[in-house]
Amino acid sequence: MANIQEVAQKAGVSVATVSRVLNNNSTVSPSTRLKVENAIKELNYEPSMLGRNLRNSESRLLLVLIPSISNPFYTEIINGIQNTAIAHHYNILLCETNSNPEREDIYFNMVKNKLADGVISMDPTVNMQKLIELAENHSIILCSEYDESNVIPYVSIDNELAAYHAVKHLIKIGNEKIALINSDEKFLYARQRRSGYERALAEFNLPLRKEWIYNTTQLDFQDGVQAMRMLLKLKEKPSAIFAVSDTLAIGALKEMNASGLKAPDDIAVVGFDNISFSNMTNPTLTTVAQPMYKMGCTAATMLINSIHENKMESILLDHELIIRESTMG
């Protein structure tokens, strides 16, 4: 394989001139540029990206932190991040943290050692203090889950408002006994969605009953099954369920089917996220759609702008309530 010296020799120029052509330096005359480009073509020369990136002190690599690859919520966001990154000549590295601090440290050190140019974090369990310290000297963007201190720019939706709209829909179709299947309230989105649930109940003077609020530890389908199982054991059963994630809502539907109950006739169900499975359940699931692909594109754009030292403001995107069979009588 040809090297840069051979290209310079063939074009009759210095190695420095070839380097300037490769880096699109405007000081090279058009005729010299053409000679170099022809020599590159004839010799099939491919410049070392690593060498060039080291000189420019950039890796062209973006880290994307997610807690688990198994949650389908992340798929569309990652697609948006990847397509935007590639369009700007960046690559992404998907980093599954499994909420493990040691793994986190490995990824943070990659950024400190200039093996990556920046981070998009979608991990609600991330060590926020360490991330804030990293953000003092490096480009970090939060996506979906964020920190209320607003130190690090983020892209998300208004979770409180979205949950309020979901629960208000259940009330409007005649439900007064509405249960909440929530995840762990150490997470900001869980607290915000509970707040929206409570706001809708208060607006219509409906009781807030502790036994109708079930907190799961994870967001797996099985957690939704377990939550529904507990709610169905209550003496007074709810007539509707608002679950803070589609995976939990689909688990709840599964348990209802196993118990011989139908949605929405026996219990209406609303989920959150609009993952692809939500349109494949029986009945299909009413859910709050997050603009996941757009969220990914926005996060990647914000990160790339931040790498180029532009100051970023946080962005809240619009959500949409998608009404399907699980609430349509």
C-alpha positions in Angstrom: 0.0 0.0 0.0 1.3 3.4 -0.9 2.5 5.9 1.7 2.4 9.7 1.8 6.1 10.0 0.7 5.3 8.1 -2.5 2.4 10.3 -3.2 4.6 13.4 -2.7 7.2 11.9 -5.0 4.7 11.1 -7.8 3.1 14.6 -7.6 6.5 16.3 -7.5 5.6 18.1 -4.2 6.6 18.0 -0.5 5.0 15.7 2.0 3.7 18.9 3.8 1.8 19.9 0.6 0.2 16.5 0.3 -0.8 16.8 4.0 -2.3 20.3 3.3 -4.4 18.8 0.4 -5.7 16.0 2.6 -6.7 18.5 5.3 -8.4 20.8 2.7 -6.1 23.6 3.5 -7.0 26.6 1.3 -3.3 27.7 0.8 -2.7 25.1 -1.9 -3.1 26.3 -5.5 -5.7 24.5 -7.7 -3.1 23.1 -10.1 -1.0 21.7 -7.3 -4.1 20.2 -5.6 -5.0 18.5 -8.9 -1.6 17.0 -9.2 -1.7 15.6 -5.7 -5.3 14.3 -6.1 -4.3 12.5 -9.3 -1.3 10.9 -7.6 -3.5 9.8 -4.7 -5.9 8.2 -7.2 -3.2 6.4 -9.2 -1.5 5.0 -6.2 -4.8 4.1 -4.4 -3.4 6.0 -1.3 -5.6 5.9 1.8 -4.6 8.4 4.5 -4.4 7.1 8.1 -7.5 8.4 9.9 -5.8 7.7 13.2 -2.7 9.8 12.3 -4.8 12.6 11.1 -7.1 12.5 14.2 -4.1 12.5 16.5 -2.7 15.6 14.8 -6.0 17.3 15.1 -6.4 16.1 18.7 -9.8 14.5 17.9 -11.0 10.9 17.7 -14.2 11.5 15.7 -15.8 9.0 18.1 -18.9 9.8 20.2 -19.8 7.6 23.2 -23.5 6.8 23.8 -24.3 5.6 27.4 -27.3 3.4 27.9 -28.3 1.4 31.0 -29.4 -1.7 29.0 -29.5 -2.6 25.3 -32.6 -4.8 26.0 -35.0 -1.9 26.4 -36.6 -1.2 22.9 -37.1 2.5 23.9 -33.4 3.2 23.1 -33.5 1.7 19.5 -35.0 4.7 17.7 -32.9 7.2 19.6 -29.7 5.4 18.8 -30.8 5.3 15.1 -31.2 9.1 15.2 -27.8 9.6 16.9 -26.0 7.3 14.5 -27.4 8.7 11.3 -26.6 12.3 12.4 -23.1 11.3 13.6 -22.2 9.6 10.3 -23.5 12.6 8.3 -21.0 14.7 10.2 -18.2 12.1 9.8 -18.3 10.8 13.4 -18.7 7.2 14.6 -20.5 6.2 17.7 -19.7 3.6 20.3 -22.6 2.1 22.2 -21.7 1.8 25.9 -24.0 -0.4 27.9 -23.3 0.5 31.6 -25.6 -2.0 33.3 -25.6 0.7 36.0 -22.1 -0.4 36.8 -19.8 2.4 38.2 -16.6 0.6 37.1 -17.9 0.4 33.5 -18.8 4.1 33.7 -15.2 5.0 34.8 -13.8 3.1 31.8 -16.0 5.2 29.4 -15.2 8.5 31.2 -11.5 7.7 31.0 -11.8 7.3 27.2 -13.0 10.9 27.0 -10.3 12.1 29.4 -7.6 10.3 27.3 -9.0 11.8 24.1 -10.1 8.4 22.8 -13.6 9.9 22.4 -14.7 13.4 21.7 -17.8 13.5 23.8 -20.7 11.7 25.5 -24.5 11.4 25.0 -25.8 9.9 28.2 -29.3 8.2 28.3 -28.5 6.4 31.5 -30.8 7.5 34.4 -28.5 5.7 36.9 -25.3 7.5 35.8 -23.1 9.0 38.5 -24.3 12.6 37.9 -21.6 14.2 40.0 -18.8 12.5 38.0 -20.6 13.4 34.7 -20.8 17.1 35.8 -17.1 17.1 36.7 -16.3 15.6 33.2 -18.5 18.2 31.6 -16.3 21.0 32.9 -13.7 20.2 30.3 -15.5 17.9 27.8 -18.6 17.9 25.7 -21.5 16.0 27.3 -25.2 16.0 26.4 -28.0 14.3 28.3 -30.8 12.7 26.4 -34.2 11.7 27.7 -33.2 11.5 31.4 -31.5 14.7 32.7 -30.4 16.5 35.8 -32.6 19.2 37.3 -29.6 21.4 38.1 -29.4 22.1 34.4 -25.6 22.2 34.5 -25.3 19.8 31.5 -27.5 20.6 28.4 -30.2 18.1 27.6 -32.9 17.1 25.1 -36.1 15.6 26.5 -39.8 16.0 26.7 -42.1 17.6 29.3 -42.7 14.3 31.3 -45.1 15.9 33.8 -47.3 17.4 31.0 -47.2 14.2 29.0 -48.3 12.1 32.0 -51.1 14.6 32.8 -52.4 14.3 29.2 -52.4 10.5 29.5 -54.3 10.4 32.8 -56.7 13.2 31.7 -57.6 11.0 28.6 -58.5 8.1 31.0 -60.7 10.4 33.1 -62.4 11.9 30.0 -63.5 8.4 28.8 -65.1 7.8 32.2 -62.5 6.4 34.6 -62.4 7.6 38.2 -60.3 4.7 39.7 -56.9 5.1 38.0 -53.8 3.2 39.2 -50.2 4.2 38.4 -47.5 1.7 37.6 -44.4 3.7 38.1 -40.7 2.8 38.1 -38.2 3.7 40.9 -38.8 7.3 42.0 -35.1 7.9 42.4 -35.3 8.7 38.7 -36.4 12.1 37.6 -38.7 10.9 34.8 -40.6 8.7 37.4 -41.1 11.6 39.7 -42.2 13.9 36.9 -44.7 11.4 35.5 -46.1 10.7 39.0 -46.5 14.5 39.4 -48.5 14.6 36.1 -50.7 11.7 37.3 -51.4 13.5 40.6 -52.1 16.8 38.8 -54.8 15.2 36.6 -56.5 13.5 39.6 -56.5 16.7 41.6 -58.0 18.7 38.7 -61.0 16.4 38.6 -61.2 15.9 42.4 -60.4 12.2 42.2 -58.9 10.4 45.2 -55.1 9.7 45.3 -54.9 6.2 46.8 -51.6 4.8 47.9 -52.6 1.2 47.2 -53.2 2.2 43.5 -49.6 3.3 43.1 -47.2 0.5 42.4 -43.4 1.1 42.0 -41.3 -1.4 40.1 -37.5 -1.7 40.3 -36.9 -2.3 36.6 -38.8 -1.5 33.3 -39.0 -5.1 32.1 -42.2 -6.7 30.8 -42.2 -9.0 33.8 -42.3 -6.0 36.2 -45.5 -5.0 34.5 -46.9 -8.5 34.9 -46.0 -8.4 38.6 -47.5 -4.9 39.1 -50.8 -5.9 37.5 -50.9 -9.1 39.5 -50.7 -7.0 42.8 -53.3 -4.5 41.6 -55.8 -7.2 40.7 -55.5 -8.6 44.2 -56.9 -5.4 45.8 -60.4 -5.5 47.3 -61.3 -2.4 45.2 -59.7 -2.8 41.8 -58.8 0.2 39.5 -60.8 0.7 36.3 -57.8 2.1 34.5 -54.0 1.9 34.5 -51.4 4.5 33.6 -48.0 2.8 33.2 -44.9 5.0 32.8 -43.4 2.8 30.2 -44.8 0.7 27.3 -42.8 -2.3 28.5 -44.7 -2.1 31.9 -48.0 -1.5 30.2 -47.6 -4.5 27.8 -46.7 -6.7 30.9 -49.9 -5.4 32.5 -52.0 -6.3 29.4 -50.4 -9.8 29.4 -51.4 -10.4 33.1 -55.0 -9.1 32.3 -55.3 -11.6 29.4 -54.0 -14.4 31.7 -56.7 -13.4 34.3 -59.5 -13.4 31.6 -59.8 -9.6 31.7 -60.1 -7.4 28.6 -58.9 -3.9 27.9 -60.6 -1.5 27.9 -63.9 -3.2 28.9 -62.6 -4.3 32.3 -59.6 -2.1 32.7 -58.3 0.6 30.3 -54.5 0.8 29.9 -52.2 3.7 28.8 -48.4 3.3 28.3 -45.6 5.7 27.6 -42.9 5.9 24.8 -44.7 4.4 21.7 -42.1 1.6 21.2 -42.7 -0.5 18.1 -44.3 -3.3 20.1 -47.1 -1.0 21.3 -48.9 -1.3 18.0 -48.6 -5.1 17.9 -50.3 -6.0 21.3 -53.8 -7.3 21.5 -55.5 -4.9 22.1 -53.1 -2.3 20.6 -51.8 0.1 23.2 -52.7 3.7 23.8 -49.5 5.5 24.6 -47.6 8.8 24.9 -45.3 9.0 21.8 -41.9 10.5 22.5 -40.2 11.7 19.3 -37.4 9.2 19.8 -35.6 9.4 16.4 -35.8 13.2 16.5 -34.5 13.1 20.1 -31.4 11.1 18.9 -30.8 13.5 16.0 -31.0 16.5 18.3 -28.7 15.0 20.9 -26.1 14.2 18.3 -26.3 17.7 16.7 -26.0 19.3 20.1 -23.0 17.2 21.0 -21.2 17.9 17.7 -21.9 21.7 18.1 -20.6 21.5 21.7 -17.4 19.8 20.5 -16.9 22.7 18.2 -17.2 25.0 21.3 -20.7 26.3 20.7 -22.7 26.9 23.8 -25.8 24.7 23.9 -29.2 25.4 25.4 -31.4 22.5 26.6 -34.3 21.5 24.3 -37.8 20.1 25.2 -39.5 18.3 22.2 -43.2 17.8 21.8 -45.0 14.6 22.8 -48.2 13.2 21.4 -50.9 11.0 22.9 -51.7 8.1 20.5 -55.1 6.6 21.2 -55.5 2.9 20.3 -57.7 0.0 21.3 -56.6 -0.3 24.9 -58.7 2.8 25.8 -61.3 2.7 23.0 -64.5 1.0 24.1 
